Amino acid sequence: MKKTHVIQGTLWVFIYLVLVSAPLVVLLIGRVPEGREFWRELSVALGFAGLAMMALQFVLTARFKWLKAPYGADIVYHFHRQISFVALLLILAHPLLLFVFSPQTLALLNLFSAPWRARAGVTAVILLLALIGASVWRKPLKIEYTNWRIWHGILATLVIALAITHVVLARHYLNTPWKQALWVTYGVFWVGLLIYVRILKPILLLRRPYEVESVTPERGNAWSLTVRPVGHAGMKFMPGQFAWITVLSSPFAEAEHPFSFSSSASQLAPLTFTIKELGDFTRQIKTLQPGQKVYVDGPFGHFSIDRHTHAEQFVFIAGGVGITPTMSMLRTMADRGDRRPVTLLYANKDWDSVIFREELDALKDRLNLNLVHVLEKPSTDWNGETGFVTRAVLGRHLPKASQPNSVEIFICGPQPMINAVENALTQLGVPFGDFHSERFDLV
Ligand SMILES: Cc1cc2nc3c(=O)[nH]c(=O)nc-3n(C[C@H](O)[C@H](O)[C@H](O)COP(=O)(O)OP(=O)(O)OC[C@H]3O[C@@H](n4cnc5c(N)ncnc54)[C@H](O)[C@@H]3O)c2cc1C
């Protein structure tokens, strides 16, 4: 990891902690409301911290490149998921402490008779529970991803708006200019963020459109979508990164999907994405016609050889369509004339479904490439590796590292494959920092 990323990463964590704890500090400044016992103060303080965390959730998913650069998009999304449970606990602690130490406050749960401040607070908590429940159980509840995403945004906005209404109507903690200034700043920042994400960002994308150049069938039920920029130079990216693609829709419509670049990073344009048919959106790729508008929001991600320039050699472990970021890295290395040794362990169901089979073979002439295919269901005359990428397979093909960081390993494929390979590498004694995974399943 680059030194600047370590510094940036530490700085963001520090700023996050300051922003989350600021309401507590400001709470202590000035006059504390009279006749309010410790438990009531504590409950309010926890509620404030939880609310600040919830408001900051919008920053985490706003796709700011400067925020994601030190960690990578998947880590930021993972943090977003996990920290929502902490925020929920803090927010629930607020009413629960009140109910325990002032049982008469239980009456506030009756939405018919309760004052508006309690109605706003109780409704915010109910919606927050629905928001988190739908996210945790989206797949078992069979909630379609795009619908879930739209409702996730609506519910999150309502939760914050209602919680702020609760704070304003409760008034106890807006009794000094300091406290008012803090909450006005938070409110303005939050509204500004919404305007940026929902209005400014789509406008910026509209001004840098792409159009379909070609759609080419690949092996393994996949299609390579090539797009060229219209009226601008294209996009600079690191090989292995990804972008959010919108097709057949406007950038305002919340209908984008993430795909890794499969083309070489040596060229700003055209850009190619190789997409496997999986669901409603990916099934439409083959129907796209040359000239149709495409919007590309990126680049994102930290899964790239360019973040490990010191490496003496690379190992890529790919499964199925997980080859796409690797393909971008291999094509880029070939274009750059990079002759560092590369091992590619590529797992597929059978020989016919090996995406880029012919090109990978041809790349051996341009790269110092050791290509190992692993087939789950090989034909009877196959004499290569069979089954899955196990510890034994890795043991046979992994190069020996002269020191930590000399061999950098990149893994991308189905979730169970990534988990199994990470475990096997750990058992083989590969240092944690020497392998990097890209998960196609962000949510
Ligand atoms: C960083 C990253 C890189 C990816 N690169 C590639 C690639 O190069 N080639 C490729 O074929 N696939 C890639 N994917 C996976 C691809 O985004 C999904 O397969 C695609 O979005 C599925 O959409 P669908 O409507 O066809 O399928 P659905 O059946 O609707 O969705 C299947 C699953 O894909 C995920 N998904 C769906 N829509 C989205 C969305 N808008 N945002 C995030 N996740 C979503 C959800 O987990 C969902 O359950 C990548 C995913 C990520 C996160």
The ligand as a Gaussian input file, in Angstrom:
#p B3LYP/6-31G(d) Opt

LIG

0 1
 C      -16.757000      -4.475000      -8.114000
 C      -17.611000      -5.333000      -9.023000
 C      -17.149000      -5.673000     -10.280000
 C      -17.931000      -6.479000     -11.106000
 N      -17.446000      -6.808000     -12.330000
 C      -18.165000      -7.630000     -13.125000
 C      -17.672000      -7.999000     -14.416000
 O      -16.617000      -7.563000     -14.859000
 N      -18.445000      -8.822000     -15.170000
 C      -19.651000      -9.319000     -14.727000
 O      -20.296000     -10.069000     -15.457000
 N      -20.122000      -8.994000     -13.506000
 C      -19.425000      -8.153000     -12.703000
 N      -19.930000      -7.799000     -11.484000
 C      -21.222000      -8.337000     -11.055000
 C      -22.346000      -7.539000     -11.679000
 O      -22.382000      -6.217000     -11.184000
 C      -23.695000      -8.205000     -11.360000
 O      -23.656000      -9.505000     -11.864000
 C      -24.817000      -7.492000     -12.043000
 O      -24.982000      -6.212000     -11.479000
 C      -26.079000      -8.334000     -11.875000
 O      -27.194000      -7.587000     -12.314000
 P      -28.490000      -8.324000     -12.904000
 O      -29.634000      -7.375000     -12.824000
 O      -28.207000      -8.898000     -14.243000
 O      -28.695000      -9.547000     -11.949000
 P      -29.599000      -9.688000     -10.674000
 O      -30.101000     -11.087000     -10.652000
 O      -30.572000      -8.562000     -10.543000
 O      -28.542000      -9.482000      -9.517000
 C      -27.721000     -10.538000      -9.076000
 C      -26.893000      -9.994000      -7.916000
 O      -25.943000      -9.041000      -8.429000
 C      -25.835000      -7.956000      -7.495000
 N      -26.285000      -6.725000      -8.150000
 C      -27.316000      -6.564000      -8.999000
 N      -27.445000      -5.313000      -9.379000
 C      -26.461000      -4.643000      -8.745000
 C      -26.082000      -3.272000      -8.704000
 N      -26.722000      -2.340000      -9.384000
 N      -25.029000      -2.933000      -7.916000
 C      -24.374000      -3.857000      -7.186000
 N      -24.679000      -5.163000      -7.191000
 C      -25.708000      -5.545000      -7.955000
 C      -26.731000      -8.248000      -6.314000
 O      -25.967000      -8.890000      -5.294000
 C      -27.732000      -9.209000      -6.884000
 O      -28.270000     -10.070000      -5.912000
 C      -19.177000      -6.971000     -10.657000
 C      -19.649000      -6.604000      -9.396000
 C      -18.878000      -5.799000      -8.582000
 C      -19.395000      -5.426000      -7.230000

